[in-house]
Amino acid sequence: MENNNKIYTILLVDDEEGIRNVLDITLTHAGFKVLLASDGDAGFAAFKTQKPDIVITDIKMPGIGGIELLKQIKQVSPDTEVIMITGHGDMDLAVKSLQYEAADFITKPIDSTELELAVRKAVDRMSINHRIKAYTDDLEGLIREKDKKIDESQSLATIGQTVAGMSHVIKNIAGGLKGSSFILEQGIQNENREYLVKGWEMMKGNIDKITNLSLDLLNYAKTSRLQLKRINPNYPARELTTFLNSRAVEKNIKFVLSPLDEKLSVMVDCDAIYNAIFNLVTNAFDAFDIDGENKGGRADKEVMICVEKEPGWIVYRVSDNGNGMDKNISQSLFKEFITTKGAYGTGFGLMTTKKIIDEHNGLIVFKTKKGEGSVFTIKIPLQLPRGKKG
């Protein structure tokens, strides 16, 4: 099974002695070093001291079960390959294990060919990850070397943050697709409509995530050449309010537009300004459903867009009375690709908004307080700077 001279170590955790003995013989014969543990506590202790390459654990055991053992291992060593042993009636637990980044699972009674195939795939993944890390280390070395010779260090840092954020988002989507495809497969094999419906709903959710990620990337990567034209500053806000009103009703949010009560015009890229405000408003909508506090049930949820005029500026103000942000997150806003939405966010929205406003020679500031909401303020200059062209 091995493609090189390395002998991989496998930790086998199962409370049934007979299964341990049979799998020990099978894996040892296949060329692996095998460690044995009879329960989750002993397994985690052996993992910390012996540092095996692969862990195979039963999903149901007395004391610490396989899911909890998986979570503990991933906290200590996220890259460790963990294969779960499940019974035919444990499908929900198997899917849950995938959500906690289990590499694979095999069902009882355990077939030796299936076992070796699962381990082979784990070994292949480790080999690929090792090569990727080596290539990444080499690339980082080259970037550091080039960074000494150019004055674009901030741009390189932004690229690095983007890659890191993208990696996390894609990993979450891949995990979701893996779980949904498994449920669909089980539904097809067992002709179980409930599994088919559940798997398809999960699949649609992950397709939506891929679509949103693609749109975020396209918006952020758009050329900096603005398509400027003179418009009424209320126009993008009114269009946005009309478009998002149904979503506000669905979320039971009072969505209010306070337009500018004065006839004037401003030279902007209308679509870009629309996208900038759109990102702020949708973030405000989501502010009622994050951080575990979930203000979704409150009756006074409100998001407001105010269009105002200050000396020399047109001002768009987006406010909400949602969950707000803590100090650590707010200090990093507009400086890197971060999100408060966990697996559902990419961090591109706010950075895209910042990029759009910078291209208009404008300003964007915010105030936020945990538990009390946020106010984001965009300022666009009334007069086009000399030399600025559409």
HELIX and SHEET records of a PDB file:
HELIX    1   1 GLU A   17  HIS A   29  1                                  13    
HELIX    2   2 GLY A   40  GLN A   50  1                                  11    
HELIX    3   3 GLY A   66  VAL A   76  1                                  11    
HELIX    4   4 MET A   91  GLN A   99  1                                   9    
HELIX    5   5 SER A  112  ASP A  147  1                                  36    
HELIX    6   6 SER A  153  ASN A  190  1                                  38    
HELIX    7   7 ARG A  193  ALA A  221  1                                  29    
HELIX    8   8 ASN A  234  GLU A  250  1                                  17    
HELIX    9   9 CYS A  270  ASP A  286  1                                  17    
HELIX   10  10 LYS A  295  GLY A  297  5                                   3    
HELIX   11  11 LYS A  327  SER A  332  1                                   6    
HELIX   12  12 GLY A  342  TYR A  344  5                                   3    
HELIX   13  13 PHE A  348  GLU A  359  1                                  12    
SHEET    1   A 5 LYS A  33  ALA A  37  0                                        
SHEET    2   A 5 THR A   9  VAL A  13  1                                        
SHEET    3   A 5 ILE A  54  ASP A  58  1                                        
SHEET    4   A 5 GLU A  81  THR A  86  1                                        
SHEET    5   A 5 ASP A 104  THR A 107  1                                        
SHEET    1   B 2 LYS A 229  ILE A 231  0                                        
SHEET    2   B 2 VAL A 266  VAL A 268 -1                                        
SHEET    1   C 5 LYS A 254  SER A 258  0                                        
SHEET    2   C 5 GLU A 302  GLU A 310  1                                        
SHEET    3   C 5 TRP A 313  ASP A 320 -1                                        
SHEET    4   C 5 GLY A 373  PRO A 381 -1                                        
SHEET    5   C 5 LEU A 363  LYS A 369 -1                                        
END                                                                             
